[in-house]
Amino acid sequence: MIYIIVYKEVKLALTLDSWHTKTCLQHLHPNIRVQRHPDHGPDGTVFWAHHEKMLIIDCKIAFIGGLDLCFGRYDTHQHELVDFDPHSDNPSIWPGQDYSNPRVKDFNNVSDYNAEIVDKSRVPRMPWHDVSIGVVGHPARDIARHFIQRWNFIKEEKAFERESIPFLMPKGEYVSTRDESKFFGTCNIQLLRSSASWSSGIELENSIYNAYCHLIRSSEHFIYIENQFFITASEKDPDHEIKNRIGEFIVERIKKAHENNEKFRIIVVMPLLPAFEADLHSKDAGTIRMIMHWQYLSISRGGKSILEKISEAGINPENYISFFALRGHGKIRHSENRDKKTSNSTDGNDGSQNVNNVINGSKDSINNSGKTSSIENNKSQEVRQSHPSETTVDSFSDERPQYISNVNERIGGEPVLPDSIKQMDPKHIFVTEEIYIHSKLMIVDDRFVICGSANLNDRSQLGNRDSEIAIIVEDKETIDTFMNGKKYKASKFAYTLRSNLFKEHLGLLETQDHSTMTESCLPPLNPEALFELLYEKDETATSLLDAQTNEIKKCSTEELVFMDPLSDEFYNYWSQIAQNNTETYRSLFRCVPDDNVADWEQYKEFVPDPTKMFIGHVANPNASVEEIKRKLSNIRGHLVQFPTQFLKNEHLMGGMISNAVEIFT
């Protein structure tokens, strides 16, 4: 038997089409049973979602993490931006809606899986970076029991009288222990949850949040965070809209390191922009600007951010914490027999537009009965109360030039371009796009790992909002490595996971073939042979004994530097690559966000005119193909700087409804 729980979406806001998912799956075989949850009536929840991603096989093997089972998620560590045209002789890697760029066009009519929602001949896909984790044995049984608890809760609430939906029973202790005898490994694993009465029928549990706070407070050397969002409070304030205090524990840990004259560093990697459709300066971008508003208030502005709190204590934040992102580039692959068309499925409302309509009270926010949403009816009064004398972004959007305000021409549809541009000058095959970071991961001191579905925001961390699942891993098998120039015992799992991610971001992994299976993690380097090499500045490559295969492995000095995340050699190398990549993308593409853009006037001057060129293409009309190739050849990996000062002089929240803050934080 196969049992599946699917999040039942609010149709007005999301285009998941969970009903299509349920009916299709159940028609595949009579042994497939599907439940959707929650209902959205008076006794249900409207704003919170089942955000867990888990797969359990026979209560013995389980996978959890950030990866959704949907379009647009498949990727490799190259994070390619382009695909073969469906009319070419080469097979597509991302067919139909799987070729996705939600910043350009969100998913729509997902049951039509073969539809092209963006034009592959002009629009790059948005690459997807994610982390999931597989476990066997007892931890898998714990995850299975969590699933069974949720399944039975939904059955009792929605399908008590339906014989086709059975109650499930977990495996007995004796049978499970006997089955798991061959699965004993070296990792201590604890299951973590954000769960409550609405999602699982239990009392509030926010053990994911507790684990984040505990590991940050008890950290000794280094913290690495990858997350889709970064929204947190940096001080204890019951009146603050943001309730999770992860930022406060970050600030306090940095203060402690400064007081004790300890070397300590935090690296955060997060998306350049939230993945919502709309130009940032358009009236349709209220949702994305709200998320940016709260992220920047958490990071760098508003008086209570992490960087400001550290500076108030007389500490230079750059010595302790820094923020980065990922970006890629590629070349559009053209086909001579390409039909100039996009699917009719691009017509109609998409999910991002629907969400924005609900929050802004648009005339399009109509419920299924044809009546105007109650949110719309209260919109004007609430906006006046929350910002009575403020000029909002939306209030002057209609005064801007049409190419700025018309999002359908600028982003979602076909721009009005001269024939010479439509014929695609050779330099316009070069494109760029952010690599969307969807991970929910924290690695502490190369010893502890938290990985799961929980974002770094209130929705995921508080427990009574979105339901989440994660695990904390401590590998008892250690390897000899370095920390701050000294020999160090690192947990094998944490160290190899971090080093593999760093190799990916710095472009040090071999090309991954789409048609072959590869190891999920590269084996660790043996650092004992590298101590003199690394710290005596030997620039030559060295031969290493692979600890797992006992074979000689060639590794360059580049690969060795990041073994010690606290060394100046590593951080200078990491930062220099991010800076060089950022400057190269700026000079060729003038892509936002960018720290050189402080307000909307600078934004209009900086961003290319979309009536003259496509978004994401080379912005310098005078650049030659040779110059473009030369500059792009200097890019290493995908790492770029996260622009903490972007639009720092603007109030990004504008006139958004104050009561909607909880939904997006």
Secondary structure as the mmCIF struct_conf table of DSSP 4:
data_model
#
loop_
_struct_conf.conf_type_id
_struct_conf.id
_struct_conf.beg_label_comp_id
_struct_conf.beg_label_asym_id
_struct_conf.beg_label_seq_id
_struct_conf.end_label_comp_id
_struct_conf.end_label_asym_id
_struct_conf.end_label_seq_id
STRN STRN1 ILE A 2 TYR A 7
TURN_TY1_P TURN_TY1_P1 LYS A 11 ALA A 13
HELX_RH_AL_P HELX_RH_AL_P1 SER A 18 LEU A 28
TURN_TY1_P TURN_TY1_P2 PRO A 30 ASN A 31
STRN STRN2 ILE A 32 HIS A 37
BEND BEND1 GLY A 41 GLY A 41
TURN_TY1_P TURN_TY1_P3 PRO A 42 ASP A 43
BEND BEND2 GLY A 44 GLY A 44
BEND BEND3 VAL A 46 PHE A 47
STRN STRN3 HIS A 50 HIS A 50
STRN STRN4 MET A 54 ILE A 57
TURN_TY1_P TURN_TY1_P4 ASP A 58 LYS A 60
STRN STRN5 ILE A 61 GLY A 65
BEND BEND4 GLY A 66 GLY A 66
BEND BEND5 LEU A 69 CYS A 70
TURN_TY1_P TURN_TY1_P5 PHE A 71 GLY A 72
TURN_TY1_P TURN_TY1_P6 HIS A 77 GLN A 78
TURN_TY1_P TURN_TY1_P7 PRO A 86 HIS A 87
BEND BEND6 SER A 88 ASN A 90
HELX_LH_PP_P HELX_LH_PP_P1 PRO A 91 SER A 92
BEND BEND7 ILE A 93 TRP A 94
HELX_RH_3T_P HELX_RH_3T_P1 GLY A 96 ASP A 98
BEND BEND8 TYR A 99 TYR A 99
STRN STRN6 ASN A 101 ASN A 101
TURN_TY1_P TURN_TY1_P8 PRO A 102 VAL A 104
STRN STRN7 LYS A 105 LYS A 105
BEND BEND9 ASN A 109 ASN A 109
TURN_TY1_P TURN_TY1_P9 VAL A 110 SER A 111
TURN_TY1_P TURN_TY1_P10 TYR A 113 ASN A 114
BEND BEND10 ILE A 117 VAL A 118
TURN_TY1_P TURN_TY1_P11 LYS A 120 ARG A 122
STRN STRN8 TRP A 128 HIS A 129
STRN STRN9 SER A 132 VAL A 136
BEND BEND11 GLY A 137 GLY A 137
HELX_RH_AL_P HELX_RH_AL_P2 HIS A 138 LYS A 158
TURN_TY1_P TURN_TY1_P12 PHE A 160 GLU A 161
TURN_TY1_P TURN_TY1_P13 GLU A 163 SER A 164
BEND BEND12 ILE A 165 ILE A 165
HELX_LH_PP_P HELX_LH_PP_P2 PRO A 170 GLY A 172
HELX_RH_AL_P HELX_RH_AL_P3 GLU A 173 ASP A 179
HELX_RH_3T_P HELX_RH_3T_P2 GLU A 180 PHE A 183
BEND BEND13 THR A 186 THR A 186
STRN STRN10 CYS A 187 SER A 195
HELX_RH_AL_P HELX_RH_AL_P4 SER A 197 SER A 200
BEND BEND14 GLY A 201 GLU A 203
STRN STRN11 GLU A 205 ASN A 206
HELX_RH_AL_P HELX_RH_AL_P5 SER A 207 SER A 218
BEND BEND15 HIS A 221 HIS A 221
STRN STRN12 PHE A 222 ASN A 227
BEND BEND16 GLN A 228 GLN A 228
STRN STRN13 PHE A 230 PHE A 230
BEND BEND17 SER A 234 GLU A 235
TURN_TY1_P TURN_TY1_P14 PRO A 238 ASP A 239
BEND BEND18 HIS A 240 GLU A 241
HELX_RH_AL_P HELX_RH_AL_P6 ILE A 246 GLU A 259
TURN_TY1_P TURN_TY1_P15 ASN A 260 ASN A 261
STRN STRN14 ARG A 265 VAL A 269
BEND BEND19 LEU A 272 LEU A 273
BEND BEND20 ALA A 275 ALA A 275
BEND BEND21 GLU A 277 ALA A 278
TURN_TY1_P TURN_TY1_P16 LEU A 280 HIS A 281
BEND BEND22 SER A 282 SER A 282
TURN_TY1_P TURN_TY1_P17 LYS A 283 ASP A 284
HELX_RH_AL_P HELX_RH_AL_P7 GLY A 286 ILE A 299
TURN_TY1_P TURN_TY1_P18 SER A 300 SER A 300
BEND BEND23 GLY A 302 SER A 305
HELX_RH_AL_P HELX_RH_AL_P8 ILE A 306 GLU A 312
TURN_TY1_P TURN_TY1_P19 ALA A 313 GLY A 314
HELX_RH_3T_P HELX_RH_3T_P3 PRO A 317 ASN A 319
TURN_TY1_P TURN_TY1_P20 TYR A 320 TYR A 320
STRN STRN15 ILE A 321 LYS A 331
TURN_TY1_P TURN_TY1_P21 GLU A 336 ASN A 337
HELX_RH_3T_P HELX_RH_3T_P4 ASN A 344 THR A 346
BEND BEND24 ASP A 347 GLY A 348
HELX_RH_AL_P HELX_RH_AL_P9 GLY A 351 ASN A 360
TURN_TY1_P TURN_TY1_P22 GLY A 361 GLY A 361
TURN_TY1_P TURN_TY1_P23 LYS A 363 ASP A 364
STRN STRN16 ILE A 366 ILE A 366
TURN_TY1_P TURN_TY1_P24 ASN A 368 SER A 369
BEND BEND25 GLY A 370 GLY A 370
HELX_LH_PP_P HELX_LH_PP_P3 LYS A 371 LYS A 371
STRN STRN17 THR A 372 THR A 372
HELX_LH_PP_P HELX_LH_PP_P4 SER A 373 SER A 373
HELX_RH_AL_P HELX_RH_AL_P10 SER A 374 SER A 386
BEND BEND26 HIS A 387 HIS A 387
TURN_TY1_P TURN_TY1_P25 PRO A 388 SER A 389
HELX_LH_PP_P HELX_LH_PP_P5 GLU A 390 THR A 392
TURN_TY1_P TURN_TY1_P26 VAL A 393 VAL A 393
HELX_RH_3T_P HELX_RH_3T_P5 ASP A 394 GLU A 399
BEND BEND27 ARG A 400 ARG A 400
HELX_RH_AL_P HELX_RH_AL_P11 GLN A 402 SER A 405
HELX_RH_AL_P HELX_RH_AL_P12 VAL A 407 VAL A 407
HELX_RH_PI_P HELX_RH_PI_P1 ASN A 408 GLY A 412
BEND BEND28 GLY A 413 GLY A 413
HELX_RH_AL_P HELX_RH_AL_P13 ASP A 419 LYS A 422
TURN_TY1_P TURN_TY1_P27 GLN A 423 GLN A 423
HELX_RH_3T_P HELX_RH_3T_P6 PRO A 426 ILE A 429
STRN STRN18 PHE A 430 GLU A 434
HELX_LH_PP_P HELX_LH_PP_P6 ILE A 435 ILE A 435
STRN STRN19 TYR A 436 ILE A 437
STRN STRN20 LYS A 440 VAL A 444
TURN_TY1_P TURN_TY1_P28 ASP A 445 ARG A 447
STRN STRN21 PHE A 448 GLY A 452
BEND BEND29 SER A 453 SER A 453
STRN STRN22 LEU A 456 LEU A 456
BEND BEND30 ASN A 457 ASN A 457
HELX_RH_AL_P HELX_RH_AL_P14 ASP A 458 GLN A 461
BEND BEND31 LEU A 462 ASP A 466
STRN STRN23 SER A 467 SER A 467
STRN STRN24 GLU A 468 ASP A 475
BEND BEND32 LYS A 476 LYS A 476
STRN STRN25 THR A 478 MET A 483
TURN_TY1_P TURN_TY1_P29 ASN A 484 GLY A 485
STRN STRN26 LYS A 486 SER A 491
HELX_RH_AL_P HELX_RH_AL_P15 LYS A 492 LEU A 506
TURN_TY1_P TURN_TY1_P30 GLY A 507 GLY A 507
BEND BEND33 LEU A 509 LEU A 509
HELX_LH_PP_P HELX_LH_PP_P7 GLU A 510 ASP A 513
TURN_TY1_P TURN_TY1_P31 HIS A 514 SER A 515
BEND BEND34 THR A 516 THR A 516
BEND BEND35 SER A 520 CYS A 521
HELX_LH_PP_P HELX_LH_PP_P8 LEU A 522 LEU A 525
HELX_RH_3T_P HELX_RH_3T_P7 PRO A 527 LEU A 530
HELX_RH_AL_P HELX_RH_AL_P16 PHE A 531 TYR A 535
TURN_TY1_P TURN_TY1_P32 GLU A 536 LYS A 537
BEND BEND36 THR A 540 THR A 540
STRN STRN27 THR A 542 LEU A 545
TURN_TY1_P TURN_TY1_P33 ALA A 547 THR A 549
STRN STRN28 ILE A 552 CYS A 555
HELX_RH_AL_P HELX_RH_AL_P17 THR A 557 VAL A 561
TURN_TY1_P TURN_TY1_P34 PHE A 562 MET A 563
BEND BEND37 ASP A 564 ASP A 564
TURN_TY1_P TURN_TY1_P35 PRO A 565 LEU A 566
BEND BEND38 SER A 567 SER A 567
HELX_RH_AL_P HELX_RH_AL_P18 ASP A 568 PHE A 589
BEND BEND39 VAL A 592 PRO A 593
TURN_TY1_P TURN_TY1_P36 ASP A 595 ASN A 596
BEND BEND40 ASP A 599 ASP A 599
HELX_RH_AL_P HELX_RH_AL_P19 TRP A 600 PHE A 606
BEND BEND41 VAL A 607 VAL A 607
TURN_TY1_P TURN_TY1_P37 PRO A 610 LYS A 612
BEND BEND42 MET A 613 MET A 613
TURN_TY1_P TURN_TY1_P38 ILE A 615 GLY A 616
STRN STRN29 HIS A 617 HIS A 617
TURN_TY1_P TURN_TY1_P39 PRO A 621 ASN A 622
HELX_RH_AL_P HELX_RH_AL_P20 VAL A 625 LEU A 632
TURN_TY1_P TURN_TY1_P40 SER A 633 ASN A 634
BEND BEND43 GLY A 637 HIS A 638
STRN STRN30 LEU A 639 GLN A 641
TURN_TY1_P TURN_TY1_P41 THR A 644 ASN A 649
BEND BEND44 GLU A 650 GLU A 650
TURN_TY1_P TURN_TY1_P42 LEU A 652 GLY A 655
HELX_RH_3T_P HELX_RH_3T_P8 SER A 658 ALA A 660
HELX_RH_AL_P HELX_RH_AL_P21 VAL A 661 PHE A 664
#
